[in-house]
């Protein structure tokens, strides 16, 4: 899904901007440059932000996949068979029995 790339991108940008200046200065003092600087200094610093963006993107993709199962445009309605249409029916069935258990 193309919409999930933004979660990763903005988290990686936040990680790069939050990268401690002390690490940059230490790398400059030890003359670490080029690919070694990226591999040993910058990428390990950004990696937790990348993982956070990937987890958030997977949640966004899950929500988008459920929402996209029902599309209406004017009088035309398209419904796919999946979790989106099933979950409201389950909720109606559970709440219609006057049960204490509601899934959400």
C-alpha positions in Angstrom: 0.0 0.0 0.0 1.4 3.3 -1.0 -0.1 5.2 2.0 1.9 3.3 4.5 5.3 4.5 3.2 4.7 7.9 5.0 4.6 6.3 8.4 8.1 4.9 7.8 9.4 8.0 6.1 8.4 10.4 8.8 9.7 8.2 11.6 13.0 7.9 9.9 13.2 11.6 9.4 12.4 12.0 13.1 15.2 9.6 14.0 17.7 11.4 11.8 16.8 14.7 13.4 16.9 13.3 16.9 20.3 11.7 16.3 22.7 12.9 19.1 25.3 15.4 18.0 27.8 13.8 20.4 27.9 10.7 18.2 28.6 12.8 15.1 31.4 14.6 16.9 32.9 11.3 18.1 32.7 9.9 14.6 34.5 13.0 13.3 37.2 12.7 15.9 37.8 9.0 15.0 37.7 10.0 11.3 34.9 7.6 10.5 33.5 8.6 7.1 31.6 7.2 4.2 30.0 3.8 4.2 31.6 2.9 7.6 29.9 6.0 9.1 26.5 4.9 7.7 26.9 1.3 8.7 28.3 1.7 12.2 27.0 5.1 13.4 23.9 6.4 11.6 21.9 3.3 10.6 22.0 1.8 14.1 20.8 5.1 15.4 17.9 5.3 13.0 16.9 1.7 13.2 14.6 1.9 16.2 12.7 4.7 14.5 12.4 2.6 11.3 10.9 -0.3 13.3 8.4 2.0 15.0 7.4 3.3 11.6 7.0 -0.2 10.2 4.8 -1.3 13.1 2.7 1.9 12.7 2.5 1.3 9.0 1.3 -2.2 9.4 -1.5 -1.0 11.7 -2.4 1.7 9.1 -2.5 -0.9 6.4 -4.7 -3.2 8.4 -7.2 -0.3 9.0 -7.1 0.7 5.3 -7.7 -2.9 4.2 -10.9 -3.1 6.4 -12.2 0.3 5.3 -11.5 -0.4 1.6 -13.8 -3.5 1.7 -16.8 -1.2 1.5 -16.9 1.5 -1.1 -19.9 3.6 -2.1 -20.1 6.3 -4.8 -23.5 7.8 -5.3 -25.9 5.0 -5.8 -23.2 2.4 -6.5 -22.0 0.2 -3.6 -19.2 -2.3 -3.8 -18.8 -4.7 -0.9 -16.0 -7.3 -0.6 -16.1 -10.4 1.6 -13.6 -10.0 4.4 -13.2 -8.7 7.9 -14.8 -5.3 7.2 -18.4 -6.5 6.5 -18.1 -9.4 9.0 -17.3 -7.2 12.1 -20.4 -5.0 12.1 -22.6 -8.1 11.7 -20.9 -9.8 14.6 -21.3 -6.7 16.7 -25.0 -6.5 16.0 -25.4 -10.2 16.7 -23.5 -9.9 20.0 -25.3 -6.7 21.2 -28.7 -8.0 20.1 -28.5 -10.8 22.6 -28.1 -8.2 25.3 -24.8 -9.8 26.2 -22.3 -8.1 28.5 -19.5 -9.1 26.1 -18.9 -6.5 23.4 -15.8 -6.9 21.3 -15.0 -3.2 21.0 
